[in-house]
Amino acid sequence: MTRPQTTASETKGLGIPIPQTPRLSTRLTGFSLAATTALLLGLSFFSGGQKAAADKPAPQFVRDIAPILDKKGCSTAGCHGKFGGRGGFQVSLLTLSPVDDYAPIALGGRGRRINLVEPDKSLILLKATGKLAHGGGERFKVGSPEYNVIRDWISAGAPFDPHADVNIKSLSILPPSFVLPKAGAQQQLKVVAEFTDGSRRDVTSYANYESADTAVATADGAGAIKGLRWGGGAVVVRYLGEVKATFLTLPREDKTPYPAVQGFNFIDDYVLSNLKKMNVVPSRLTTDREFIRRVYLDLCGRLPEPAEVTAFATDTTPNKRAKLIDKLLDSPEFVDMRTLRIGDLLRIHPQRFGGNIQGERSAALLTEWVHDAVESNMPYDKFVHELIAARGSSSRVGPVNFYRVERTPEDRMETVSQAFLGQRMACARCHKHPFDRWTTDDFWNFAAFMGRVGSRGRALDGEEEIYHEPYGRVINQSVTGKRGKEAMPTLLAATEPMKLTATNGQRTDVVEKLADWAVSKQNPYFAKATVNRLWSHYLGRGVVHPVDDMRATTPPSVPGLLEAMAKDFVKNGYDVKQAIRVILNSRTYQTSSEPNATNALDTKFYAKFYPRPMLSPVLLDALNQATGAQERFGDFPPDYRTVKLTLPVGSYFLDTFGRSHREFLAELEPKVEPTLVQTLHILNSPYIEDKVRTSNGTLTKLLADKTVTDGKLILALYQKTLSRPPTQKEMMAALTYFKKSAKREEAAQDLLWALVSAREFYFVS
Amino acid sequence: MEREAAERASNIVADKNACTEYNNLWAANMGRRDFLRAGGLTALGLGMTEYFALGAASAKGLDGGAADSAILIWMGGGPSHLDTFDLKPDAPQEIRGAFNPMKTNVSGIEICEHLPNLAKQMDKVCLIRSMTTPEAAHERGTHYMMTGFPPLPGFGVPAYGSVAASQLPLRGALPPYIAVPSPIMYGGAGFLGAALDPFSPGGDPNDGGFSVRDLTPASGMTKERVDRRRALRDAVDSAFARFEKGSDRAKTVDSFYKRAYALLSSDKARAAFDMKQEKDDLRNVYGRNSFGQSLLLARRLVEGGVRFVTVQHGGWDTHSNAFNALRGGTLQQFDQGLGALLKDLADRGILKKTMVIVLGEFGRTPQINRDGGRDHHSRCFSVLMAGGGIKGGTIVGASDAKGYEPAERPVHPEDLSATIYERLGIDYTQSISSPEGVRVTLSRGGRPIEQAIA
């Protein structure tokens, strides 16, 4: 691919270099005198340049010059795209905002970056070709297409008119999805840009390509995609600040006939057909013992007792799994688990409410409200609406405290976007989101709704009242865009700001309107974001991952699944319990963690269940349950389980195993990543040792009972910890260990310790 | 009782002179990071990705900074610049305060009369008198000064120590980032992941029975039994191998078992924490209190290969009765410890490779309030740096006549972070990213402070 081809329709409106419009001049008022002088000099040479280029249309800055900055790596975060630039020269990050790049090139550097008299002596050309010392080395050669375009543009007087020049309108990629037949196969993409004047260009060689999963496929700079191994994923294409993705599938090479797999409900239709497309077979169904442990941990946050396991395993009722799911969904323990999850989502923590006794009160009040909402299975649209439209006293109305978690309009807006709509707005606070559509103006205009949330009373401690403040204002504080101007409340992706005054002259309650919109059926984000987050709680990874970053460039790993689940969710009146019921009754949730010959490499298509460490409160409860140890937290009643604690308590264990501190939006989901310190704590701490040896615990009771033989003891410990009997080999090994040990008590302690420190214990698998 | 122990260990007691915001924050931090059980947030963690990244860092030869390691001393609460490093003897009584300046071993540099030991070491110190931030609340100020990033709600950014731990190659079996005796708020790894949070020994190095959490076997555990147990656990755990080939998390956990056992069996690594190996004389020079002994431990850890150590000192939130409180022990303890550390590092010849940074979240109002204290003031305050490629005996910037605003060379936290990173050989202009793709530039628009660089 050489120069972008110009199509016929494009010549319209081109070729006439700009008379610098007054509008542009006003844009320049902020620049230094030196820069303005450079501009004036430029203008005086303008006519000469125009003549020289009269026979062919002059290149335009945005369409012809800016893409070179991106393609040649000039505008990366490590070079001139960095905040503050390099060598005094800064352009927009990844050329996401090309219009803003004209000034630094044409006017910056005291006007030396372009030389209108001798274009070949322009600093930008001398540096980029390595003729002058350049930290970035040679980016292109003298006489290369890039060089010629830039030189022609400078010869033409370096024209730029942000209002009249064409800009990008949309980007399309061909093919929008494709199959690579086998590893090693290639697919050439074709990228077409449509501009504001209606012209279209093939920009394949000027676009940038990134493969989302480089283990599956790689992309080269010319848009050729090469398959490496079976799988699927996105290739993200960027051109002039527009981002689009295309999706590839590469089936596993295997001539073995694909077995018939029976799905249980509509979820499986999507998951299984996607797997079949990749010629990957799902793992076997879980055994009853595997299933009951998993479902107890996920729904109730505790281990099933050995008697419950045995009863379930021997039950012959045909739909016993569905019945068990129903039973657990109606248990008070399920309410505690959901309350914990929502507490993480809303970041309910006394520290966020001021930290003192009032902070604890706010946290408790909001948690109680959440608890009651979960218990009564409040429809989720109503739940979120009550939070966003909350009004009244923070000491009496639980959801009002939602507005005490964050206090500025922009912080509150980020919370609403990320927690309920799966949209991360944070990047767009300062610059256009590099991988999403949101601009800084979108950010501040959306934040403007929250400017209408008024608060009366003491800011940090004491009672506070939240009310609708029709005259609240938010000022756009971005680096680019409409900085310093008042931001007008505009819904995400809406083209017009919301009307602030109704026909009768009344000021509209735009916060209420925002709440209405957020949970409406027309909202394209809400239902999908909600089911995706629920799915991730039970399957260990969102269909779109991360769950709070749903955008065109983070494709779903199972096409169509989220839409289908969202549709079902809406049809059932935003019934969360029902949504969870559907997920847990699927064959997909009930698949074993044990990989088969085809799916060991799978990490996102749900061909098997992904073992994940328990949430830290669940792990601590399981530890206490298995060892019979009692632990009392703060002033809570002694029988309170960790997952039930409505206020944070000091616990090294919980911190170490990654409970959410509910501090940052990125912590909406607790991190369960393993660390070395966890391992040390498990292996070598008196804390665990004390639980193993606790008086009146599992072990002491078994040891005191003279009828319990070594074999019975070993069986009981396995069942109490791993919810299964030992295999014959495991039993023999344990018996041998007992025989070799001088003291039976020590041998038993060692075995219980080994069981609770083994991965099988602290993974949900 | 545990709380008292923790208070002693942290050296920051709930201070009756401090504001409620500070005491609340402190109490919350204690509860949250649980030093109620005498502990730290996270010890010794390195996730596998970070572990591999470290390998990559060594390959890139990042080990070439002016400083090999750093000790950051946190003056929690916000020390009054007017009563420590930037006295205003010519200002009116209501600003001047109760203390007089004293000469130091560098002509032209004067500091508070209650810092005599430090005064003898000022030839090693670069005194920045024009630090400035807009953040005058404890939490926000701490965030800015511990990380170099202004506070944002979106995600947690990494503190200096976590960045150093992620960028510099490991030296030895000790964890690269240690908080003595306990972590400082916002001193963690943020989005870089729990694996790069500081390790914290979980006890007071001034206690006779000081030992490090989870590094010594539980009572009644003989070496022989530990080994036997390990074999038994491996046998039990082998059943999990059937899931392992499909799970990165499971694999990572397994690799940590191997590393944990390696560390548990390294006598050398554990010896670095053994305060008993220091002579009593030297321990006395540092001061027999938690702060002094923490500094001494910090020196031992740096010698043991640790890259970044934080030590905290409290009592600086002097809203009332400031001069009695400062004179009554805060300054003395601080002066004795810091003076001893600088001299000891120099005597051992490791000062030139060890950077010392002394800072708090802000300074204090020049105008003395009616309670005889000073309130929060972030527009202008002082920070000390020494060793590790920092030019000693210098002053950077200046405050105005009353200490309200920088009069010369304002220094922003981004400049400070650029200086710290540049001296450690870390590219402060690079952008770092979270596993999920959040990306920030290490020092957003900052430049190293030229006058501070040796």
Chai-1 contact restraints between the chains, C-beta under 6 A:
chainA,res_idxA,chainB,res_idxB,connection_type,confidence,min_distance_angstrom,max_distance_angstrom,comment,restraint_id
A,A77,B,S431,contact,1.0,0.0,6.0,A-B,restraint_1
A,K82,B,T441,contact,1.0,0.0,6.0,A-B,restraint_2
A,F83,B,T441,contact,1.0,0.0,6.0,A-B,restraint_3
A,F83,B,R444,contact,1.0,0.0,6.0,A-B,restraint_4
A,F83,B,G445,contact,1.0,0.0,6.0,A-B,restraint_5
A,G84,B,G445,contact,1.0,0.0,6.0,A-B,restraint_6
A,Q351,B,A28,contact,1.0,0.0,6.0,A-B,restraint_7
A,G355,B,N24,contact,1.0,0.0,6.0,A-B,restraint_8
A,G355,B,A28,contact,1.0,0.0,6.0,A-B,restraint_9
A,N356,B,N24,contact,1.0,0.0,6.0,A-B,restraint_10
A,E406,B,P153,contact,1.0,0.0,6.0,A-B,restraint_11
A,D411,B,P153,contact,1.0,0.0,6.0,A-B,restraint_12
A,E414,B,P153,contact,1.0,0.0,6.0,A-B,restraint_13
A,A426,B,G154,contact,1.0,0.0,6.0,A-B,restraint_14
A,P546,B,E436,contact,1.0,0.0,6.0,A-B,restraint_15
A,S593,B,F243,contact,1.0,0.0,6.0,A-B,restraint_16
A,E594,B,R242,contact,1.0,0.0,6.0,A-B,restraint_17
A,P595,B,G246,contact,1.0,0.0,6.0,A-B,restraint_18
A,A600,B,K245,contact,1.0,0.0,6.0,A-B,restraint_19
A,A600,B,G246,contact,1.0,0.0,6.0,A-B,restraint_20
A,K608,B,G246,contact,1.0,0.0,6.0,A-B,restraint_21
A,P611,B,F243,contact,1.0,0.0,6.0,A-B,restraint_22
A,P611,B,S247,contact,1.0,0.0,6.0,A-B,restraint_23
A,P611,B,A250,contact,1.0,0.0,6.0,A-B,restraint_24
A,G650,B,G31,contact,1.0,0.0,6.0,A-B,restraint_25
A,G650,B,D34,contact,1.0,0.0,6.0,A-B,restraint_26
A,G650,B,L36,contact,1.0,0.0,6.0,A-B,restraint_27
A,S651,B,D34,contact,1.0,0.0,6.0,A-B,restraint_28
A,Y652,B,D34,contact,1.0,0.0,6.0,A-B,restraint_29
A,Y652,B,R37,contact,1.0,0.0,6.0,A-B,restraint_30
A,Y652,B,G39,contact,1.0,0.0,6.0,A-B,restraint_31
A,D655,B,D34,contact,1.0,0.0,6.0,A-B,restraint_32
A,D655,B,L41,contact,1.0,0.0,6.0,A-B,restraint_33
A,G658,B,A194,contact,1.0,0.0,6.0,A-B,restraint_34
A,F664,B,F155,contact,1.0,0.0,6.0,A-B,restraint_35
A,F664,B,G156,contact,1.0,0.0,6.0,A-B,restraint_36
A,L665,B,P153,contact,1.0,0.0,6.0,A-B,restraint_37
A,L665,B,G154,contact,1.0,0.0,6.0,A-B,restraint_38
A,A666,B,F155,contact,1.0,0.0,6.0,A-B,restraint_39
A,A666,B,F191,contact,1.0,0.0,6.0,A-B,restraint_40
A,E673,B,G47,contact,1.0,0.0,6.0,A-B,restraint_41
A,E673,B,G193,contact,1.0,0.0,6.0,A-B,restraint_42
A,P674,B,T252,contact,1.0,0.0,6.0,A-B,restraint_43
A,P674,B,V253,contact,1.0,0.0,6.0,A-B,restraint_44
A,P674,B,F256,contact,1.0,0.0,6.0,A-B,restraint_45
A,T675,B,G45,contact,1.0,0.0,6.0,A-B,restraint_46
A,T675,B,A194,contact,1.0,0.0,6.0,A-B,restraint_47
A,T675,B,A195,contact,1.0,0.0,6.0,A-B,restraint_48
A,L676,B,L44,contact,1.0,0.0,6.0,A-B,restraint_49
A,L676,B,G45,contact,1.0,0.0,6.0,A-B,restraint_50
A,L676,B,L46,contact,1.0,0.0,6.0,A-B,restraint_51
A,L676,B,F256,contact,1.0,0.0,6.0,A-B,restraint_52
A,L676,B,R259,contact,1.0,0.0,6.0,A-B,restraint_53
A,L676,B,A260,contact,1.0,0.0,6.0,A-B,restraint_54
A,V677,B,T42,contact,1.0,0.0,6.0,A-B,restraint_55
A,V677,B,A43,contact,1.0,0.0,6.0,A-B,restraint_56
A,V677,B,L44,contact,1.0,0.0,6.0,A-B,restraint_57
A,V677,B,G45,contact,1.0,0.0,6.0,A-B,restraint_58
A,T679,B,F256,contact,1.0,0.0,6.0,A-B,restraint_59
A,T679,B,Y257,contact,1.0,0.0,6.0,A-B,restraint_60
A,T679,B,A260,contact,1.0,0.0,6.0,A-B,restraint_61
A,L680,B,D214,contact,1.0,0.0,6.0,A-B,restraint_62
A,L680,B,A260,contact,1.0,0.0,6.0,A-B,restraint_63
A,H681,B,D214,contact,1.0,0.0,6.0,A-B,restraint_64
A,L683,B,A260,contact,1.0,0.0,6.0,A-B,restraint_65
A,N684,B,D214,contact,1.0,0.0,6.0,A-B,restraint_66
A,S685,B,D214,contact,1.0,0.0,6.0,A-B,restraint_67
A,P686,B,A218,contact,1.0,0.0,6.0,A-B,restraint_68
A,E689,B,A218,contact,1.0,0.0,6.0,A-B,restraint_69
A,A733,B,A235,contact,1.0,0.0,6.0,A-B,restraint_70
A,Y737,B,L232,contact,1.0,0.0,6.0,A-B,restraint_71
A,D750,B,R229,contact,1.0,0.0,6.0,A-B,restraint_72
A,D750,B,L232,contact,1.0,0.0,6.0,A-B,restraint_73
A,A754,B,L232,contact,1.0,0.0,6.0,A-B,restraint_74
A,A754,B,R233,contact,1.0,0.0,6.0,A-B,restraint_75
A,A754,B,V236,contact,1.0,0.0,6.0,A-B,restraint_76
A,L755,B,V236,contact,1.0,0.0,6.0,A-B,restraint_77
A,S757,B,R233,contact,1.0,0.0,6.0,A-B,restraint_78
A,A758,B,V236,contact,1.0,0.0,6.0,A-B,restraint_79
A,A758,B,D237,contact,1.0,0.0,6.0,A-B,restraint_80
A,R759,B,D237,contact,1.0,0.0,6.0,A-B,restraint_81
A,R759,B,F240,contact,1.0,0.0,6.0,A-B,restraint_82
A,R759,B,A250,contact,1.0,0.0,6.0,A-B,restraint_83
A,R759,B,V253,contact,1.0,0.0,6.0,A-B,restraint_84
A,E760,B,F240,contact,1.0,0.0,6.0,A-B,restraint_85
A,S765,B,F243,contact,1.0,0.0,6.0,A-B,restraint_86
